[in-house]
Amino acid sequence: MGFDEVAGATAPLFADGFEGTLTPWIANGGVDVSGGPPAPTEGAAILLAQAGSAMTARAEVDLGAPVTSGPLFVRAYYYLPSGYAVTDLSVLELHQPGQANMVLVNSPQVGLYTAIDARGGGRGAFALPRDTWTCVEILADIEDAPDGTWEVWVDGVLAMSISGLDTFAGGVNRITIGITWAGAGQEPSTVYSDSVVVSRSPIGCL
């Protein structure tokens, strides 16, 4: 796992490419390690998630000590095969105590769903492409309102940004990846994920 894509980046809090087994991830629903296709972004394995409507297929990992303030960066690669319409698909969650999560949605545009801030999040204008690996990096600045921010970078380009948020509800202590939720109107879906890195500094793409 390469996690020095950005020159001068600090050591990550977590990095994993799903090589061999799901450990240290915990599976919830139809999720497992696969050798592809598609070919992994690096290494020999990827995460395969498959879910029907109103279902989840996700892998979860604890970060240890919670991140209670300041910037938190999460980078992952996603591959969404064609063959189903994307209408209500969530692919990443940053967990805080209880149900106070921040969720990367693709519905079909990338955006944020959150129960922490009264506004509930927002949407950008960019939809993740199909049949190709896409580098997605989240910046969540963990602060009380109005100092919290949420940014989504796709292949190194800013795809959406929301500022003035309340993003603190005890501190981010877990991340979840795969199909973290497929809404009631979402067709049965498959999502591949790879090369996950969590850091306090920008990560960048491979």
N, C-alpha and C positions, 0 to 999 in steps of 0.2 A: 504494500500500500504506500503510494507516494503522497506525502502530505506537506511537501515543501514547494507547491506549485507557485506560490507567491514568494518572491525573494524576501528574506528576513522574517517570514512568518514564525510565530511562536509554536512550540510543540502543541499538538492537538489535545483536547480533552478526551477524544475518542476517535478511532479510525478503524474501519472494517470493510472488507470486500467480499464477505460471504464465502470465504474459501473453506472447503471441506464440509463443515456442518454449520448449523445456525448459531451455535454457541459463540458469544454470550447472549444472543438474542433469545427472547421468549416468543413462541409462535402463538397466534390467536386467529383461528380460522384457517382458510385454505392457503397457506403460505409454506414454502419450502425452498431449499437450495437447489439450483438447476445448473447444468453445464451448458445450457442454451440449446438451440438458437433462441435469441440472437447471440452472437459472440460477445463475451464479456468485454467491458471497457479496459480491464486489466486483470491479470490472474486467469483462473480457469472456471470460476463459478459466479452466479448471480442469484438474486432473490426473485422468485416467481410468486406472484400473488394473483389469485383468481377468486372472484366473488360475484354472487348474484345480486339482485335488487335488495335494498335494505339489509345489506350484510357487510361484514368486515373480513379482510384477509391481511393481517398485519404482523410485523415483527416489532417487538418492543425491547429497549435496552435502557437500564438505569445509568445515569451519569455519575453517580456518587454524590458528592457535595453539590447542592443546588446552586445555580447561577442566579444571584439575587439582584444584580445591577450591572449596567454597562452592556457593551455589545456582545452578542452571541451569534456566531456564524455556523450554519449547517449547509454542507454541500452534499448533493447526491446526484447520480445519473439516473434518468428515467427513459424507458422505452415503452411507448404505448402502441401496440400493433393496431392496424386498421381492422375494420370488420365490425365495429360497434360504435354507436354514437356516444359522445361524452356530453352528459347533461348535468350530472351531479356526482362528481368523483373527487374524493379527498385523498392525497397521497403522502402527506407528512403532518405529524402533530408534534408540537412542543408542549409537553405536559408540565403543569404546575399542580400543587396539592388540590385534591378534590377533582372537580370537572372543569377547572379553569385552564382550558387549553387554547393554544393558538394553532390554527389549522391552515395548511396550504391547500386551497381548493383549485379545481380545474373544471369549471362549470359552464361553458367550456373554456372561458378565459381564466388565467391564473388570478388568484386573489387571496384574501384573508377572511376566515371566519373566526370570531372570538367571542366568548361570553364574558370576558374581563371588561372590555370597553363598551359603553352604552351604545355606541354606533354599530357594534356588531361586526365591523370589518369593512371590506370593500372589494372591488374588482378592478382589474386592469383591462387592457384591450388585446392582450396577447394570449393565444391558445397554444399549448404545447404541441409540437409537430408529431406526426405519426410515422411509424416504421423507421425510426432512427433514434440513436441515443442522444439525449439532450442533457447538458450540464445545468443544474439548477442550484443556485446558492441563495440562501435566506440570510438576511441580516435582521435580527430582532434585538432592538435596543431595550433592555429590560429596565423600565422606570415607571413611576407613577405618572399619571396625566399631569401636564401635557407634554412630557418629555420622552415618551415612548415612541419608537418608530418600527416600521415593518417594510422591508424592501425585498423584492424578488429579482434576482439577476439570472438571465437565461443566456447560456453560452457567452458569458462575460458582458452582456448588455443589460442595462436596467429595464425591466419589463413593467414594474409597478412600484409605487412608493406611497406609504401613508404615514403621516406624522401627527403629532398631537395626541397620541394614543395613551391609554392606560394599559401597560403590558405586564405589570407586576401583580402577582397573586401568590406570593410566597417563594417564588424562584423556580426556574426550569430544572427539573430533576430527572426527566426521562424523555426520550424521543421515540416516535413510532413511525414506521415507514411501510410502504406497500400500498394496499388499498385500505386506508384507515377508516373510510366509510364510503359505501355506495348508496346513494339515496334511493327512495322508493321508486322514482321514475328512471333510475339509471339502468340501462341494459346490462346483462352479464358482462363482466369486464376482466381483462387481463392486464397487469402492469408488471414490468420487470424493473428492478432497481439494482444499483451497483455503486461501489466506491463511495461509501458514506464517511464524511469527516465532520467532526464538531470541534470548533475552536473559538478562542476569544479574539482572534485576528483574521483578516480576510484570507480565504483559502485559494480561490481560483480554480480553473479547470485543468484537467490533465493535458 
